[in-house]
Amino acid sequence: MVGSVGATPPYSGRSLEDVLRELQTGGLKIVYSTAVVRPGMIVENEPRASDPRKLLDEILEPHDLVSREAAGGIIVIVAAAAPGHESTNADSDSGPVAAEPTIPNPIFLAEVVVTPSRFTILEERPEARQFLSRNEVEQMPHLADDLYRAVRRLPGMAGGDYSASFNVRGGEQGELLVLLDGAELYEPFHLKDFQNVFSVIDSAAVGSVDLLTGGFPVEFGDRMSGVMDISVATPSGPTSTALVASTMNAGVVSQGLFDEGEGSWLVSARAWYPDFLPNLVDITSDWISTEYYDLFAKIEHSVGSRSTLSADLLMAFDDLGYRTEDVEGFEEVTAKYDSAHLWFNLRTTWTERLSSQTVLGSGRLTRHRVGGLADSERGDLSIDDRRSFDFADLRQDWTYDLNQNHLLKWGIDVTHQESFYDYLRSQTEAGPQPPPDPTETTVDLEPEGWAFGLYAAERFRPLPPLVIELGLRWDRQTWIDDNQLSPRVNVLYSLGPRTALRAAWGRFHQSQRLNELQVEDGVTEFFPAQRAEHWLAGLEHRYDNGTGLRFEVFQKNLSHLRPRYENLLNPIDLFPEALPDRTLVDPDRGRARGLEVVVKRDTGGRLSWWFSYVLAVAEDRIDADWQPRNWDQRHAATVGLNLALPRRWNLNFAGTWRTGWPTTEVTGEVVVGPGGGIEVNTILGPRNGARLPAYHRFDVRATKDFSVQRGDLALVIEILNLFNTKNFCCLDDVEFEVGDDGSVTAHPTYRRWMPIIPSVGVRYTF
């Protein structure tokens, strides 16, 4: 990962925001509102002070701004009081700055966090609610520095070792809204038909991540479990470049400023080594070839004194070839994926109270999967699967500070989508007398349509310790002729200077996008939007010794669920739609509920740690029977421990333990075959009526930093699954033993999750 490179004088001619960000990086805990520090404010004269604190006051004075000290080292930037009016707070109706700042009540109402279930990570500036800092994320073990794999360690997440994607609080994986610099990303993964092995987002290019796992406000629509709002890092100094090489992948990140600080740019490119994939997924093959790359580029420039315009480009390419052969047959596949997102983001401060953000973008996703198998037990299969998805999005968000106790938000979303499906499957069943003609599944579709969204919300403070946000959202999709209303309420109440209570209720809808048809299972019609009702309440407290505690309970009631196809026993396959355990799951409703406890201690010393525990359940109701979802994990615990050692060494440990995921029991019975012989019929127990053994994994990462003549060098040594624990993911095969009395004993063999994976990498920054 690459952090921002601090700038050096001269400061004159640079934007005020740019210099403030540099001072934040240097250690000053500065808090301000964009309504006070506006885009276009320039440091006109070179400051004479060398002390950062005095320098801050010197560059603020020409703009009629002053800084105020709050407890905990926080510095609040406010407008200077008019002559004859002494003030200690930017919000004159709120009284002076308290001796100890409260958790939920920043000076500016726009900065109040009313949403429960929110985690902020990677933020470059100090922030009260930041859960994992950039250094902490860089230091923790996570495969190939993948952002998704770092986020998945947070409470409420569930996911397998092979995949970067995850489930949020019992929801399906597709229920997470992913925004990058204001634009929605569609299918942001490599190798989509092979467990979404890595995300296409380089964490080294990320400035901050806000993860909302429930109760999110109305500006986020059409996803019903969570939001991952990602901001790209903002260069704040001279040009810097980082070269990264490891036993898994290689990459480069370069960033800098131009036009006397009015503009900035950032470029990131990555590639993975072909031999790494077989080691990750623990497979054997006669031949495997993988190529996958991604590229991200951003350029940003001030427009006038009140606006900033940026252009972002994200591209990814994958090419997979695989073949394995044994005495029973063969299996082979070739798959290619391309994705491109291009968007423009215009942020404007119209007045001190009114601001807007407009995002206009488009893109295209394509995939082509061709292959087949010949197997004495599964029969013969051939698949030719071609798909494409084109989209154009327009999003506009407005914020108006009516006064210090009222904030208005409103906005629109417009999306046009087009998809193309050309799917052909030909299959012949195995057996002594297979049918003369194979069964075929053919789908040829070109759906298109529009999606619209409107929202409005008011955030207000009826009492000094109480903040309420009321919002309403309306969405419509033309391809299903459906529309939805989503009312939402968020409440924040300060119980004291270090304690906050947050609660939320709301309805959340999720339409079926035009790229989400399960055509591989013969599905050719789109279903109405699904619905979730969220209830949440959480308590947060900070202790004097640097320890933070968070306790939260949640419940999601799911309805209007659409049917889906899943594999009962083994979902990890190149052709999951052809496996005999493929089944239709058609719930009439669902639910997810639980409690989360998070404790974190970080005093700035050599040792810091955090721990989380989640007790939860995720179920579907099918035929009046509540059945666990495939990713239901009743108990889950994660722990992280960081130790800063002498000579610039750092050691980080991360552990995970959870209840084993549900599975379906397999037994057998003896029957008389057509020829009079004895055969064993496979019998499946109740769906997800059994469980795999508990999962536990321990990872470690050691880093060593060096100062070299022309930059900085970092050595990273990482071991995932340190003890090579055999965690089972799914059923691989079953052998039956028939006793003399006709009884049948099943001997299952299970497929493992990730084996031990050591890696070594270096990062050179100059």
N, C-alpha and C positions, 0 to 999 in steps of 0.2 A: 504494500500500500504506500501511497505517497501523500504526505500531508502538505498543507500550504506552506510555501516558502516565504518567510518574513521579509518585508521590504526594508530598505534603509533610506535615510534622508537623501535627497531633498523631498520634503512633503508638499511644497507649494505646487499648485496646479493640479493636484490629485483631488478626487472626490472625497468629501468628508466621510461618507460611509466606508470608503476604502481604508482610510487611515484609522477609523474606529475599529474596523475588523482586525487591522494589524495590532492595535493596542490590546484588543481582546486576546488575540493569539499570544501576545507577550505576557499576559497574566492579569490584566485589569478586567474585573467582572462588570462590564458595562451593559446596562439595559436601557433601551430607548424604543420609541415608536417611530415608524416611518412617517407618521403625521407630524412629528417634531423634527427629526433629521430627514429632510426630504431629498429625493433624487435631484441632482443638479447643484447641490451645495458644494462649493469648492473651497479648498484651503488656499486662500489668496496669497498670504505672506508666509515665508518660512519661519516657523517658531524658533525662538531663541532658547527655550528651556530644553534641557536634556533629560530631566527626570520625567518619566511617563505620565505621572499624575499631574504635574504642573504643565506639561505639554498639552494634556487634554484640555485643561481650562483655557489655555492660550488659543487653541484652534476653535474653541466653541464661542469665545467672546464676540468675534465679528458677526456671528449669526444670531446674536441675542439669545444664546443658549447658555445654561449653567449646569453644573453637575452637583448632585446631592448625595451625601453619604448615607447608606443604610447599613444595618447590622449585617455581619457575615461578609464584609468587604464588598458588598454590592454598590455600584455607582449608577445612579439614575440620572439620565440627561433630561432636562425639562426646559421649557421656555422661561426666560428671565422675567421676573416680576416687573410690572410697570412701576415707574418712579412713585414712591410713597406707598407702595403696597408690598409688604414683606410676605413672602410665601416660602413654605418648605415642601411644597408638593405641587405637581402638575395638575392635580385634580382638586380644585379649591373646595369642593363640597365633601371631600373625603377626609379632611383634617390633615395634620402633619404626618410625615413619614414615621411609622411606628419604630419603637426602639428595637424591635425584633420583627423582620418582615415575615408576613404570613405566607404559607404555601400557596393559597389559592387567589390572593388578591394583589396582583401587580398594580403599578400605578395606572396603567392604561387598560381600559376595559377590553380592548381588542386583544390584549395579551393574556387575558384570563383563560385558563384551561378548564372548560366546563365538561369535557368529555371524559368519562371513566375509561378504563381499559386502554390507556394510551402509554406507549413507550417511545421515547426519543433516544436515538443512538447516533453516533458519529458526528454530532453537532460540533462545528469548529469553535464556536464561542461557548463560554461557560453558560449553563442554563440550569435552572433549579430542578426541572423535571427530567433532565437527561439521565437515562438509565445506564447506558454504556457509552463511554467516551470513545473518540477515535483511537486513542492509544489502547484502550481495553479491547476493542474489536480487533485491532492489529495483533495484539498479543495472544488472544484466545485461539485455540485450535479450531480451524474450520477448513475443510477440504478445498485446496486450490484458491484460498482467499475468496470463496464464493459468498456474496452478500446474503443470499437466501439461506445458506447453511449457518451463517452467524445469527440471523434473525430467528431461525428455527429453535434456537436454544431458549428463547423467551417462553414464559409460562403460557399455556393454552394452545401451544403448537403440537401437531402430531405429524410424523412423516417417517418414511423408510430410509434406509441408508443409501440406496442407489439414487434416489431422486432428490433434486434440489427443492422441488415444490412441497407444500405442506398444507395440512388442514387446520383451520382456525376454529377453535372451540366447537368441535364436532361437525363442522360444515364440510362440504365437499371441497376439493382443491380448487375448482373453478369459481369459488365464491369470494375470492379476494380481488379487490380492485387495486390495480397497480398503476400509479402515476409517476412519471419521470419528468421533472420540470414542467408540471401542469398537464402533460399529455398522457392519455391512457395507453398502456402497452398491452397488446394482444399476444398471448402465447409466448412470453419472453423467456424461452428455454431452448437449449440445444437438445437434439435427438428426442423429438416429441413422442415418437412411437416406441422409445426405449427408455421409459421412466424419467424423462426430463432431467437428464443427468446433471447439467449445469445451467445456471441462469445466463442470460446474455448481457448482464449489467456488471461492469467492472467496479468493484467496491473502491478501487483506488481513485475513481473519478467521482465518487459520491461525496457530497458535502454533509448531508444529514438525512435521516430517515425518521419519519413519524409513523409508527405502527399502531393502528387503532383496531382492537379486537372485538369491539362491540359498542353499541350506543353512539355511533358516529353521527355528526350533524348532517343537515339536508343538502349541503353542497356536494356530498358524495352520494351518487345514485347508481341504481341498476346492479348492485352487488349486495349480498345480504349477510355476509359474515365478517368481513374486515376490509381495511384500507391500508395499503403501504404507500405512503406519500414520500417520494424520493426527490431530493434536491441535489443538483450537480454542484460540485465544489466550485467556489469562486476564487480564481487566482487573485492574489493580493500583493504580488511582488515581481521581481525580475523573472525572466524565463527560467523554468526548471524542467528537467527531464529525469525520469526514473526508468531504468532498465531492470526487468525482472526475469529471472531464469530459475527454474526448479526442475525436479525430476518428473513433474506433471505437465507443466506448461511454461510458456514464455510470453512476455508482454512488454509494452512500452506505454508510458503516460507522459505527455508533455503539455505544459501550460505556461501562460504568460500574459502580459499586457501590451497594448499598442495605443497609438494616438494619444500619447501623454496621459495614459491611464483612463481615457474615456472608453476604451474597448478592452476586451479580454478574449482569450481563446483557450480551448482545451481539446486534446486528442488522446484517445486511448485505443489500443489495438492488442488483441490477445489471440493465441493459438495453443491448442492442446496436442500432446504427443500421441501418435497412433497406438502405441503399445500400452497406454495407461488404462483404457477402458476395460480390457479383459481382467486386469488386476483388481479394478474397483468392483465389478459385478461378479467376480469369482466364477467365470465361465471358461470352458475349454472349447477350442474350435480348431478346425484344420486350417482355416484362413479367416482373418478379420482385418479390415482396413477402415480406419476412421480418420476423417479430417473435419475439424470444425474451428471456425474463426468468428470473431466479432470485432466490430469497429464502432466507436462512438466519437463524434466530433461536435463541438459547440463553439459558436462565436457570438459575442454579446457586445452591444455598443449603446451608449447614451443617445437619446433622440431629443434634442432640445434640453430644457432644464428640468423637465418633469417626467420623462419617459425613458424606459430601457427596452430595447428590442433584442431578442436572441433568436438564433436559428440552431436547431438540433438535428442531428442525423444519427440513427442507430441502425446498423446492418449486421446480419448474422448469416452464416453459411455452414451447412452440415452435409457430410457425405459418409454414409455407412455401408460397408460391405461385409457380409458374414456368411460362412458356410461351415457346417459340421456334418460328419458322416460316420456311421457305424454299421454293424451287420444288420440292423433292423431298418435302415433307411438313411435319409439325409434331410437336412433343413438348410435353406439358404435364403438370403434377402439382400436387396440393395435398396437404400433409402436416401433421398436427397431432400433437403429443406432449405428454403431461402426466406428471409424476412427483411423488410425495410420499413422504417418509420422516419418520416420527415415532418418537422413542425416548427412553427414560429410562435414566439411568446412575447406579447407586448404588455408591459406593466407601466401604468400611468398613475401619477398622483395629480388629480385635477385641481384639488384644493387641499388645504390642511386637513379637511374632514373626509373628502371623497376620493376614493381610489378604485382602480379596476385592473383586471387581468384578462387578456384575450388570447386564446390559444387556437391556432388554425393548423391542422395537420392532415396528412394522408399517408397511406402505406399499402403494402401488399405482402401477403404470406402465401407461399406455395410449398407443396409437398408431393413427393412421388415415391411410393413404396411398391416394389415388385419382388415377388418371391414365391416360395412354395416349399412343400415337404412331401416326402414319401415315407410312410411309416407302417409297419406291419400291424400296429395297434390303432393308430389314428387315421389311417387311410391316406389317400393322396389329396393334395391341396395345391391350388395355385391362386395367387392374388395379384391384381393390378389395381392400385389405388392412387388416383390423381385428384388433387384438391387445390383450390386457390381461394383466397379471400382478399377482397379489396375494400378499403374503407376511406372515408373522408370525415373529419370531425371538426366541429366548431364549438368552443366553450368560452363563455364570458361570465366573469364573476365580479360583482360590485360590493364595495363596503362603504358605509357612510356612518361616521361618528356623529350622531345627532347631538349628543352632549356627553358629559363625563359619565352619565348613568344609563345611556341608551346607545345601542349599536345596531344598525340595520344591515342585512346581507340579502342579496338577491342575485339571480343569474339564470342562464339558459344553457342547454346542451342540444346540439343538432348533429346527427350522425347519419351518413348514407353508407349502406353496406351492400356488397355483391359477393356471392359465393358461387363456386363451380365444383360439382361433385361428379366424378366418373369412376365408379367402383364396380369391379367385377371379381367375383369369387366362384371358383369351380371346385367342387369337393366330391370325392368318392369315399364311401365308408369302407372301413377295413372289414375283413371277414373271409371265410372260405368261399363264399359266393356273393361278391359285391354286386350291386345293381349295375346293369349294363350302361346306364346313362348317369353321369354325375349330376348332383344338384347344383344349381347356379343361383347366385344372388347378384342382381344387376341393379345399379342405381345411376341415373343420369339426370342431374338436377342443376338449375341455374337460378336460385332464389335471389331476390334483391328487395330492398325496402329502406324505410326511414325510421329513425328513432328520435324522439323529442323529449326534452326534460325542462321543467321550470321549477324554480324554488324561491322561497322567501323566508326570512327568519329575523327575529328581533331578540337581541340579548340585552337584558336590563338588570339593574341593581336596585330592587325595592328597599333593601336594608343594607347597611354597610357590610355585614358578613355574608349576604345572600346574593347570588347571581343566578338568573334563570335565562335559558334560551328556549324559545318556542319557534318551531319551524314546520313548514308544510312543503311537500314536494309532489309534483305531478309528472308522470312519465307515460309515454305512448310509443307503441311499436306497430308499424303499418303491416308488417308481414304476418302478424297474427291478429290484427285488428283488436288490440287490447290496450287498456290504459289502467294506471294505478295511482292511488293517492297514498302518500306516506307521511302522516303526522309524526312529529318527534319532539320530545321534551328532554332537556338536560338541566340539572340543578347542581349548584355548588354551594356549600355552606361551610364557613370557617368556624371550627369549634375552638379555636385558640391560635396563638401565634405559630404553632408547629403542627397543627392538626387540621385536616380537611376531610369533609364528607362529600362525595360525588355520587349522583344517582342519575339514571336515564331510563326512559321508556320510549319505544318507537316501533313503527312498522317499516320493514325493509323488503323491497321486491327485487326480483332478479329475472330478467327475460332470458329466453334462449337465443343467443346470438346466431347469426347466419353461418358461422363457422363451427357450430357445436352439435350438428346432427350426428348421431351414431349410425351412419349409413352402413358401416361394416356389419351391423346387426339387422339390416333391412328397414331401418327407421327412415321414413321419408316425409314426415309431417312435424311441424313445430308445435310445441305445447305452450299454453298460456304461462304467464310469469309465476314463479314460485314466490312464496311469502314467508317472512320470518317476523316474529314479534319478540323484541328484546326487552328484558327487565334486568337492570343492573343496579348494584349499590356497592360502594367501596369506601374504605377508610384508609387514610394515609397519615403517617406520623413520622416526625424526625426527632431523634434524640440528640442531646448535647454532645455525645461522644462520637458523632459522625455516622451513626447507624440510622438507616431508614427502614420503616416497616409499612407494608401495604397489604391490605386484606380486602378481597372482593368476592361477591357472590353474583352469579348470573344465571339466567334462564332464557332459552330461545325456544319458542313454540313455532314449529314449521308446518306449513299447510300448502295446498295446491302443488304438492311435489310431483314432478314429472317422472315417468318410468325411466329406469336406467338399466343397462346390462353390466353385470359384474361376473368375475370368476370366483367361484366358491372356494377353491383350493389353491390355485396358483395363478395370480394375476401377472406374473413377471414372465412374459413370453413375447416373441416377435410377432406372433399371430394369436393374441388372446381371444379373438372372436371365433377361432376355430377349435379351441380346446373343449373337451367334453363337459367340463364343469361350468361352462358359460350359462348364465341364468338371468332371467328377467326379475328385477326388483321393482315392485310397484306399490310403494307405501301410500296409504291414504293421509298420513301425517307423520311428523317426527318431532323429536325434542332433544335438546342438549342443555344440561344444567350442571352446575358445580360451584366450587369455591377455589380461590387461588390465594396463596400466601407467599409473599416475597419479602426477603430480608436482605439488605445490602449494607456493608460497612466499608467505608473508604475515607480515611482520615488524611490522605495525602502522604502517608508513610510508605514503608517498604512492603507492607502486607495489606492486601485488600481482598474481600471475598463477597460472594452473594449466593443465596440459596432460594429455591422456589419449590413449592409443593402444590400440586393440583389434585383435587378429588372431583371427578367429573363422570358423566355418563352421556353417551350419544346413541340414540335409538331411533328406529323406524317402527311404525305400527303397520303390520301387514296381516290382513285377515284376523283382526282383533287381537293380535299377538305382538307384544313389544319385543323387537329383535335388535341386538347390538349392531351398530354400523361396523364396517370392516376395520375402521381405525379407532374404535372405542378403546380407551385405555383408562380404566377406573382410577388407578393411582399413577402419578408421574412426579418425579423429583429430578431437579437439575442442580448442580453445584458448580461454581467457578471460584478459583483461588489464584491470585496473582502474587508473585514474590519478586521484588526488584533486588537483584544481587549486586555485589561490588563489581567493578571493572566493566560496567555497562552491560551486564548479562541480565536477562529477565526469564523467569520460569513461570509458565501458566498451566494449570491443571483444570480439566473440565470433565465432569462425570454426569451420566444420565442413567436413571433407572425408571422403568415403567412396567405396568402390568402387561402381560402378553396379549397380543391382538386376538380377536375372535377367529375361530376356524370352524369347519364343519367336520364332524366325526365320520370316518369311513369304516364300515364293517362289510362282511360278506356272508352269503348263505349258499349252500350247495343246492344245485338244481340239476335236473336231468336234461341234457342237451338234445337237439333234434335227432342226432344219430344214436341216442341211447347212452352216451357217455356222461361222465360227471363233469359239471362245470361250476364255477363260482361266480355268482352274480354280485356286483358291487351295490351296497346299500348305503345311502347317504343319510346321516342323522339330521336333526333339526338345523336349519341354516344358522350358522354362527352360534351353535349351542355348546361348543367347546372352546378352549383357549390354548394358545401356544404358551410355552414357558415364559417366565418373566424375562424382560430384556434389560441388559445392563452393559454399559460401555464406558471406558475411561480413556481420555485423550490427553496428550501433553505436547506443549510447544515451548522450545527454548530459542531465544533470540539474543544476538550479540551485535552491538553497534560499534562501528569503527569510524574514526575521522581520517579521511585520506586527503591527499594534497588538493584534489579538485572537486571534492564533494564528500558524501557520506556513503558508507557501505554497511549493509545489514546482512547478517547470516541468520537463516531460519532453519531450525531442525524440528520436525514434527513427526509424531507417531500417533496415528489414529487407531483405536481399538488396541491399546497398549498391551493388554494381556491376551489378545487373540481370542476373545470370548466367542463361543459358538452360539450366536443369537439366531433363532429360527424365524424366517419370514413367512414360509408357506410350505405346503406339501409338494414334494417332488415326485414321489412314486409310492405305490403300495404293493406289497407282495402278500399273498394269502397262503396260509398253511392249513391244510385240511387234516383233522385228527381222525383216528380210527373210528371214533363214534360219530363222525360226520360234522363235528363242530369246526368252525372256521376261525382262525386267529389272524388278525391283520397286523402286518409289520410295516408301518409307514417309514419312509425316509423323507427328511425335510431339507429344504434348501436354506442355506445360510444367508444372513445379511453380510455386510462388509467384513472381510478378514482384516488382519493387521496390515496397515499401510504406512510404511515409513517414507518420509520425503525430506529432501534437502533443497534449499533455495537461497539465492542471493538477490539483493536489491541494491542497485547503485544509483544514487541520486546526485545530480550535478546541475 
